[in-house]
Amino acid sequence: MNIEPFIINIDQAQLDDLASRLKNARIVPDFGNSNWEYGTNTAYLLPRRQQRIQSLL
């Protein structure tokens, strides 16, 4: 199997909308979830959300 590069074209308006939604998402405090028992840990999620927002701008 050969890996071939490809290009995805996404309108900037859609990327801007996604960045806005990520930026404005309300993330509730993460009480008692340090072991990920109740889903994604907020300490893990918040920095990655910020990185994703910056990558879209």
Contacts in CASP RR format, 6 or more apart in sequence:
PFRMAT RR
TARGET T0000
AUTHOR 0000-0000-0000
METHOD contacts of the structure
MODEL  1
MNIEPFIINIDQAQLDDLASRLKNARIVPDFGNSNWEYGTNTAYLLPRRQ
QRIQSLL
15 56 0 8 1.000
16 56 0 8 1.000
18 56 0 8 1.000
19 53 0 8 1.000
19 56 0 8 1.000
19 57 0 8 1.000
22 49 0 8 1.000
22 52 0 8 1.000
22 53 0 8 1.000
22 56 0 8 1.000
23 53 0 8 1.000
25 49 0 8 1.000
27 42 0 8 1.000
27 45 0 8 1.000
27 46 0 8 1.000
27 49 0 8 1.000
29 42 0 8 1.000
30 41 0 8 1.000
30 42 0 8 1.000
30 43 0 8 1.000
32 38 0 8 1.000
33 39 0 8 1.000
33 41 0 8 1.000
33 42 0 8 1.000
34 41 0 8 1.000
34 43 0 8 1.000
END
